[in-house]
Amino acid sequence: MEEKKKRISNTAITRNTAEFSQQTDNIYETVAMLTKRANQIAADEKRELRKKIDEFASHNEGMDDYYENREQVEVVRHYEQMPKPTLEATEEYLDHDLYYRNPAKEDLQAKRIEQELEETINAQN
């Protein structure tokens, strides 16, 4: 049905919050990043499910509908048993599979470097 994914637990796990602030130095930034990634995963899964459900859409009635509905239920059941997008995003983050970039921090660092260069140039003159 889908490409092979790493097995992610579908149950709640107590996590060490210190692990979540290692990459970003801010737990709230990490939570915002995980939220965005979880939303992306959920949207992708929703698109996949819609596409598969649309395959079953037909206007024929009769015995075929019974079998198609059973197949449709199996597809939906599969998606219900998948781990939640938040768990997938968290696992990706902890495995360092996510690329994270904060443009605001990058702009601030660039300004600092620029100021240091100006100060160095002014000090030399």
Secondary structure, 3 states (H helix, E strand, C coil): CCCCCCCCCCCCCCCCHHHHCCCCCCHHHHHHHHHHHHHHHHHHHHHHHHHHHHHHCCCCCCHHHHHHHHHHHHHHHHHHHCCCHHHHHHHHHHCCCCCCCCHHHHHHHHHHHHHHHHHHHHHHC
